[in-house]
């Protein structure tokens, strides 16, 4: 069948991909627990388990005394870190706490499992190792001089940490010895990526550095972003970076040349995900955008209710974490053939399944926003940003992919490409509004949570 059909028409048979060898702030606000279940850090001090097929709320996990900052699962249990300085291990079937691990003196920011052992990073500048089977503390990895915000595990089972002390460090997970120190950034390291025996670090100094993993030597410094680098992604031999400057940039890791600049978001880009041959990006402007990595064109835009914090591939469906705690579900995207050269929307078949927005609630497209500052936005701005569809474009090899006279809009004869992100299925979980002018859509969400809460959980800074 052709591209652009909804999940209602074609049942997806996909398995979740392996965990990514990358880490960034907010990337652990959701986790895939097991087949058919996803966990999400919710508003307040709780976590909620949802059914991936229907977004039905299954269980609520309560026990932390502060907001949950990170989640991790090993298919048999869920681990959660919190501002309350503790880590809890949960039996997700019974929604009970199995172990509560105490020892950190600051908020827990990230969790990783390596060879059956749990590692946690904290605001107290340390990384701690735990035995999750009994909940006991085994060791403390000391070396950072600032809060440790990101942890990542390489394919070889090594642990890499990123800190506000402007460094990244490589650790032996068996001996807990510090193997390498990556120094050179002028501000905190905000995200990590391991690929092809290389380490890539993004920073608040607006740069990305390419390191030799074995020798810890700096290979290159990539410049171009105008604000903090928030996330990194290895995609088909190239590296994509997202930034609070609202752009996504594509790099050739061999020579460090910039291949493309993807523009279209109106607030800082928070996350990137490779999906079915396409690139997905989430941002504080309440949208998820699908891009064609072959030519940098915008394929589709999916609109949410609040800023996007993370993206998760659960196999049968994709989920995004939102700034106000409840998830958005959407089917696997479809790629157009050949590469699209315009910013399409969902096809008419899917659009027919979406009800029109009530009178007076239509959403309006916004301009490119190039007159705004490049500083992105704060977390509050991202959560409370206006709805907007916008039109994305890319610049490849220094040339814009759209004509200035065109006003940035690229549409085919029927107003869309007939491909891309499909309209979310109707599962009775809140309104799914259609913007007749822009053809952007909101997804399936559990609005029972939204109705009962008005304040957002504190999230790691973007």
C-alpha positions as CSV (number, residue, x, y, z in Angstrom):
1,X,0.0,0.0,0.0
2,X,1.0,3.6,-0.5
3,X,2.6,5.9,2.0
4,X,0.4,7.9,4.3
5,X,-2.2,5.3,5.3
6,X,-3.3,5.4,8.9
7,X,-2.7,2.7,11.5
8,X,-6.4,1.9,11.3
9,X,-5.8,0.7,7.8
10,X,-2.5,-1.1,8.1
11,X,-1.6,-2.9,11.2
12,X,2.0,-2.2,12.1
13,X,4.4,-5.1,12.9
14,X,7.4,-3.5,14.4
15,X,9.7,-4.1,17.3
16,X,11.3,-1.4,19.5
17,X,14.8,-0.5,18.5
18,X,17.8,-1.1,20.8
19,X,18.5,1.6,23.3
20,X,20.3,4.6,21.7
21,X,23.9,5.3,22.5
22,X,23.0,8.9,23.2
23,X,21.9,10.9,26.2
24,X,20.4,14.4,26.7
25,X,18.4,16.2,29.3
26,X,14.8,15.1,29.5
27,X,15.4,12.1,27.4
28,X,14.5,9.7,30.3
29,X,11.1,11.3,31.1
30,X,9.5,8.2,29.4
31,X,10.6,4.6,29.0
32,X,9.3,1.5,27.2
33,X,8.6,-1.0,30.0
34,X,7.6,-4.1,28.1
35,X,5.5,-5.2,25.2
36,X,2.4,-3.1,25.3
37,X,3.4,-0.8,28.2
38,X,5.0,2.6,28.4
39,X,5.9,4.6,31.6
40,X,5.7,8.3,31.8
41,X,6.9,10.8,34.5
42,X,3.6,12.6,35.3
43,X,2.7,15.9,36.8
44,X,3.6,15.9,40.5
45,X,5.5,13.1,42.1
46,X,4.0,10.2,40.3
47,X,4.6,8.0,37.3
48,X,1.8,6.5,35.1
49,X,1.8,3.3,33.0
50,X,-0.1,3.4,29.8
51,X,-1.1,0.8,27.3
52,X,0.7,1.5,24.0
53,X,-2.1,0.4,21.8
54,X,-4.8,2.6,23.3
55,X,-3.1,5.1,25.7
56,X,-5.3,3.7,28.4
57,X,-4.0,4.5,31.9
58,X,-3.1,1.2,33.5
59,X,-1.4,2.1,36.9
60,X,-0.2,5.0,38.9
61,X,3.1,4.6,40.7
62,X,3.3,6.8,43.8
63,X,6.0,7.0,46.4
64,X,8.5,9.7,45.7
65,X,8.5,12.9,47.8
66,X,9.5,15.1,44.9
67,X,9.1,15.3,41.1
68,X,10.4,12.4,39.1
69,X,13.3,13.4,36.8
70,X,14.3,10.1,35.0
71,X,13.0,6.6,34.3
72,X,14.7,3.4,33.1
73,X,13.4,-0.1,32.6
74,X,15.1,-3.5,32.2
75,X,11.8,-5.2,31.1
76,X,11.2,-6.7,34.5
77,X,11.2,-3.6,36.7
78,X,11.1,0.2,36.5
79,X,13.7,2.5,38.1
80,X,12.9,6.1,38.9
81,X,15.1,9.0,40.0
82,X,13.7,12.1,41.7
83,X,14.4,15.5,43.1
84,X,13.9,13.9,46.5
85,X,17.5,12.4,46.0
86,X,16.2,8.8,46.0
87,X,16.0,6.0,43.4
88,X,13.2,3.6,43.5
89,X,12.8,0.2,41.9
90,X,9.2,-0.8,41.1
91,X,7.3,-3.9,40.3
92,X,5.3,-2.5,37.4
93,X,2.8,-5.3,37.6
94,X,1.8,-4.6,41.2
95,X,2.8,-0.9,41.2
96,X,4.8,-1.5,44.4
97,X,8.2,-0.2,45.4
98,X,10.7,-3.1,45.6
99,X,13.7,-1.1,46.8
100,X,14.3,2.5,47.7
101,X,18.0,3.5,47.2
102,X,19.3,6.4,49.3
103,X,22.7,8.0,49.3
104,X,22.8,10.9,46.9
105,X,22.8,14.4,48.4
106,X,21.1,16.1,45.5
107,X,18.5,15.5,42.8
108,X,19.0,12.4,40.7
109,X,19.2,13.3,37.0
110,X,19.9,10.1,35.0
111,X,19.9,6.3,35.3
112,X,21.6,3.6,33.3
113,X,21.9,-0.2,33.7
114,X,25.2,-1.9,32.7
115,X,25.8,-5.7,33.2
116,X,23.0,-5.9,35.8
117,X,24.3,-3.0,37.8
118,X,22.5,0.4,38.2
119,X,24.3,3.7,37.8
120,X,22.8,7.1,38.8
121,X,24.1,10.6,38.3
122,X,23.2,13.5,40.6
123,X,23.3,17.2,41.4
124,X,25.8,16.3,44.1
125,X,28.6,15.9,41.4
126,X,28.8,12.1,41.9
127,X,27.8,8.9,40.1
128,X,26.7,6.0,42.2
129,X,26.7,2.3,41.5
130,X,23.9,0.1,42.9
131,X,23.0,-3.6,43.1
132,X,19.3,-3.4,42.0
133,X,18.6,-7.0,43.1
134,X,18.9,-6.0,46.8
135,X,18.9,-2.2,46.5
136,X,22.4,-1.8,48.1
137,X,24.9,0.9,47.3
138,X,28.2,-0.6,45.9
139,X,30.4,2.3,45.0
140,X,30.7,6.1,44.3
141,X,32.4,7.4,41.2
142,X,34.1,10.7,42.1
143,X,35.7,13.0,39.5
144,X,33.3,15.6,38.3
145,X,33.4,19.0,39.9
146,X,29.8,19.9,38.9
147,X,26.4,18.3,38.7
148,X,26.3,15.2,36.4
149,X,23.3,15.7,34.1
150,X,23.8,12.9,31.5
151,X,24.9,9.2,31.5
152,X,25.3,7.1,28.4
153,X,26.4,3.4,27.9
154,X,28.6,2.6,24.8
155,X,28.1,-0.6,22.8
156,X,31.2,-1.9,24.6
157,X,29.6,-1.5,28.0
158,X,31.5,1.6,29.1
159,X,29.9,4.5,30.9
160,X,30.2,8.1,29.8
161,X,29.1,11.0,31.9
162,X,28.5,14.7,31.1
163,X,28.6,17.4,33.7
164,X,28.1,21.1,34.3
165,X,31.9,21.2,35.0
166,X,32.4,21.4,31.2
167,X,33.8,17.9,30.9
168,X,32.7,14.4,29.9
169,X,34.3,11.3,31.4
170,X,34.7,7.7,30.4
171,X,34.4,5.0,33.2
172,X,35.1,1.3,33.4
173,X,31.9,-0.2,34.7
174,X,33.7,-3.2,36.2
175,X,36.4,-1.5,38.2
176,X,34.7,1.9,38.3
177,X,38.1,3.4,37.2
178,X,38.2,6.7,35.3
179,X,39.6,5.9,31.9
180,X,39.4,9.1,30.0
181,X,38.7,12.8,30.6
182,X,37.3,14.9,27.7
183,X,38.1,18.6,28.4
184,X,37.8,21.5,26.0
185,X,34.3,22.9,26.2
186,X,33.9,26.5,27.5
187,X,30.5,25.7,29.2
188,X,28.6,22.7,30.5
189,X,28.3,19.5,28.4
190,X,24.6,19.0,27.7
191,X,24.4,15.9,25.5
192,X,26.4,12.9,24.4
193,X,26.6,10.6,21.4
194,X,28.7,7.5,20.8
195,X,29.2,6.3,17.2
196,X,31.9,4.5,15.2
197,X,34.4,4.6,18.1
198,X,34.0,8.3,18.5
199,X,32.4,10.5,21.1
200,X,30.4,13.6,20.2
201,X,29.6,16.1,22.9
202,X,27.2,19.0,22.7
203,X,27.5,22.0,25.0
204,X,26.0,25.2,26.3
205,X,29.0,26.9,24.5
206,X,27.0,26.3,21.3
207,X,29.5,23.9,19.9
208,X,29.8,20.2,19.2
209,X,33.2,18.4,19.7
210,X,34.3,15.2,18.1
211,X,36.6,13.0,20.2
212,X,38.6,9.9,19.6
213,X,37.1,7.5,22.2
214,X,40.3,5.5,22.7
215,X,42.8,8.3,23.0
216,X,40.4,11.0,24.2
217,X,42.0,13.4,21.7
218,X,39.9,16.1,20.2
219,X,39.4,15.6,16.5
220,X,37.3,18.6,15.6
221,X,35.0,21.3,16.9
222,X,31.9,22.0,14.9
223,X,30.5,25.5,15.1
224,X,27.3,26.9,13.7
225,X,24.6,26.8,16.4
226,X,23.7,30.1,18.0
227,X,22.5,28.6,21.3
228,X,22.9,25.6,23.6
229,X,23.1,22.2,21.8
230,X,20.3,20.1,23.3
231,X,20.5,16.7,21.5
232,X,22.6,14.6,19.1
233,X,21.6,11.7,16.8
234,X,23.6,9.3,14.6
235,X,21.7,8.8,11.4
236,X,22.8,6.9,8.4
237,X,26.5,7.9,8.7
238,X,25.9,11.5,9.5
239,X,25.3,13.4,12.8
240,X,22.2,15.5,13.5
241,X,22.2,18.1,16.3
242,X,19.3,20.0,17.8
243,X,19.6,23.3,19.6
244,X,17.8,25.9,21.6
245,X,18.4,28.2,18.6
246,X,15.4,26.4,17.0
247,X,17.4,24.7,14.3
248,X,18.6,21.2,13.4
249,X,22.0,20.8,11.7
250,X,23.4,17.8,9.8
251,X,27.1,17.2,9.9
252,X,29.6,14.9,8.1
253,X,31.6,13.3,10.9
254,X,34.5,12.5,8.5
255,X,35.5,16.2,7.9
256,X,33.1,18.1,10.2
257,X,31.4,19.9,7.3
258,X,27.9,21.1,7.8
259,X,25.6,19.4,5.3
260,X,22.3,21.0,6.0
261,X,20.4,23.3,8.3
262,X,16.7,22.4,9.0
263,X,14.6,25.3,10.1
264,X,10.9,25.4,11.0
265,X,10.5,25.1,14.8
266,X,9.6,28.3,16.7
267,X,11.2,27.3,20.0
268,X,14.2,25.3,21.1
269,X,14.5,21.8,19.7
270,X,14.5,19.3,22.6
271,X,14.8,15.8,21.0
272,X,15.6,13.9,17.8
273,X,14.7,10.4,16.8
274,X,15.3,8.3,13.7
275,X,12.1,6.7,12.5
276,X,11.4,4.5,9.5
277,X,14.0,6.3,7.4
278,X,12.8,9.8,8.4
279,X,14.0,12.2,11.1
280,X,11.6,13.3,13.9
281,X,12.2,16.4,16.0
282,X,10.4,17.6,19.1
283,X,10.4,21.2,20.4
284,X,9.0,23.6,22.9
285,X,6.7,25.0,20.2
286,X,4.3,22.1,20.9
287,X,5.1,20.3,17.6
288,X,6.8,17.1,16.3
289,X,8.1,17.6,12.9
290,X,9.0,14.9,10.3
291,X,11.9,15.6,8.0
292,X,13.3,13.8,5.0
293,X,17.1,13.4,5.7
294,X,17.8,12.9,2.0
295,X,17.0,16.5,1.1
296,X,16.2,18.2,4.4
297,X,12.6,18.9,3.5
298,X,9.8,19.1,6.0
299,X,7.3,16.2,5.4
300,X,4.7,16.6,8.1
301,X,3.9,18.4,11.4
302,X,2.1,16.9,14.4
303,X,0.7,19.3,16.9
304,X,0.5,18.7,20.6
305,X,-0.8,20.7,23.6
306,X,2.4,21.5,25.4
307,X,6.1,21.5,24.7
308,X,7.7,18.2,23.7
309,X,10.4,16.8,26.1
310,X,11.3,13.4,24.5
311,X,10.4,11.0,21.7
312,X,10.1,7.2,22.2
313,X,9.8,4.4,19.7
314,X,7.8,1.6,21.2
315,X,7.5,-0.5,18.0
316,X,3.8,-0.6,17.4
317,X,3.6,3.2,18.0
318,X,5.6,6.2,18.9
319,X,5.1,8.3,22.0
320,X,6.3,11.8,23.0
321,X,6.7,13.1,26.5
322,X,5.1,16.4,27.1
323,X,6.0,19.3,29.5
324,X,2.8,18.7,31.5
325,X,3.3,15.1,32.0
326,X,0.8,13.2,29.8
327,X,1.9,11.4,26.7
328,X,1.0,11.8,23.0
329,X,0.8,8.7,20.9
330,X,1.1,8.6,17.1
331,X,1.6,5.8,14.5
332,X,4.9,5.1,12.8
333,X,5.6,7.7,10.1
334,X,5.8,6.9,6.4
335,X,8.4,8.2,4.0
336,X,7.5,9.7,0.6
337,X,9.0,8.3,-2.5
338,X,10.9,10.0,-4.1
339,X,12.2,12.6,-1.6
340,X,9.6,15.3,-0.9
341,X,10.4,18.9,-1.8
342,X,7.6,20.5,0.1
343,X,6.3,20.7,3.6
344,X,3.3,18.4,3.4
345,X,0.7,17.5,6.0
346,X,-1.3,14.4,6.7
347,X,-3.2,12.9,3.7
348,X,-6.9,13.4,3.2
349,X,-7.7,9.9,4.2
350,X,-6.4,10.4,7.7
351,X,-7.7,13.9,7.9
352,X,-11.2,12.6,7.3
353,X,-11.0,10.7,10.6
354,X,-10.3,13.9,12.5
355,X,-13.1,16.2,13.6
356,X,-13.0,19.8,12.9
357,X,-12.1,22.2,15.6
358,X,-15.0,23.9,17.3
359,X,-15.8,27.5,16.1
360,X,-13.6,30.1,17.6
361,X,-10.8,27.6,18.3
362,X,-9.1,27.4,15.0
363,X,-5.3,27.7,15.0
364,X,-3.4,30.0,12.8
365,X,-0.1,29.5,11.0
366,X,2.8,31.6,12.1
367,X,5.5,33.2,10.1
368,X,9.1,31.9,9.9
369,X,9.9,33.8,13.1
370,X,13.4,34.8,11.8
371,X,13.0,38.2,13.3
372,X,13.1,36.6,16.8
373,X,16.3,36.3,18.8
374,X,18.3,33.1,18.4
375,X,18.3,32.5,22.1
376,X,15.4,30.0,22.0
377,X,13.1,30.0,25.0
378,X,13.0,29.1,28.6
379,X,11.2,26.0,29.9
380,X,8.2,28.0,30.8
381,X,8.0,29.5,27.4
382,X,8.3,26.1,25.8
383,X,5.5,24.7,27.9
384,X,3.2,27.6,27.3
385,X,4.1,28.4,23.7
386,X,1.4,29.3,21.3
387,X,0.1,26.6,18.9
388,X,1.5,27.0,15.4
389,X,2.0,24.8,12.4
390,X,4.6,26.8,10.5
391,X,6.6,25.8,7.4
392,X,10.0,24.3,7.7
393,X,12.8,24.5,5.3
394,X,16.4,23.4,5.0
395,X,19.6,25.0,3.8
396,X,22.0,22.6,2.2
397,X,25.5,23.6,1.2
398,X,24.7,27.2,1.9
399,X,21.7,27.4,-0.3
400,X,18.1,27.8,0.9
401,X,15.7,25.0,-0.1
402,X,13.0,27.5,-0.7
403,X,12.8,30.7,-2.6
404,X,12.5,34.0,-0.6
405,X,9.7,35.1,-2.9
406,X,7.7,32.0,-2.0
407,X,7.1,33.0,1.5
408,X,8.4,29.7,2.8
409,X,5.3,27.7,1.9
410,X,5.7,24.5,-0.1
411,X,2.5,22.7,-1.1
412,X,1.6,20.4,-3.9
413,X,-1.6,20.5,-5.9
414,X,-3.7,18.9,-3.2
415,X,-2.2,20.7,-0.3
416,X,-0.1,17.8,1.0
417,X,2.3,15.0,0.1
418,X,0.0,12.1,1.1
419,X,2.7,10.8,3.4
420,X,4.4,11.4,6.7
421,X,3.2,11.3,10.2
422,X,-0.3,9.8,10.3
423,X,-3.2,11.3,12.1
424,X,-3.4,9.8,15.5
425,X,-6.1,7.2,16.1
426,X,-9.3,8.1,17.8
427,X,-9.4,6.2,21.1
428,X,-11.7,8.4,23.1
429,X,-8.9,10.1,25.0
430,X,-9.5,13.8,24.3
431,X,-10.1,16.0,21.4
432,X,-8.2,15.7,18.1
433,X,-8.6,19.0,16.4
434,X,-8.1,19.7,12.8
435,X,-6.8,23.0,11.4
436,X,-8.4,23.2,8.0
437,X,-5.9,25.8,6.8
438,X,-2.7,24.3,8.0
439,X,-3.7,20.6,8.3
440,X,-1.9,20.0,11.6
441,X,-3.3,17.7,14.2
442,X,-3.2,16.9,17.8
443,X,-2.6,13.4,19.0
444,X,-4.2,10.9,21.3
445,X,-3.7,12.0,24.9
446,X,-5.0,11.0,28.3
447,X,-6.9,14.2,29.2
448,X,-8.1,12.8,32.5
449,X,-4.8,13.8,34.0
450,X,-4.9,17.3,32.4
451,X,-8.3,18.0,33.8
452,X,-7.1,17.3,37.4
453,X,-3.9,19.2,37.3
454,X,-2.8,22.7,36.3
455,X,0.8,22.9,37.3
456,X,3.7,21.3,35.5
457,X,6.4,19.2,37.1
458,X,9.8,20.8,37.3
459,X,11.8,19.4,34.4
460,X,15.6,19.4,33.7
461,X,16.5,22.7,32.0
462,X,16.5,22.5,28.2
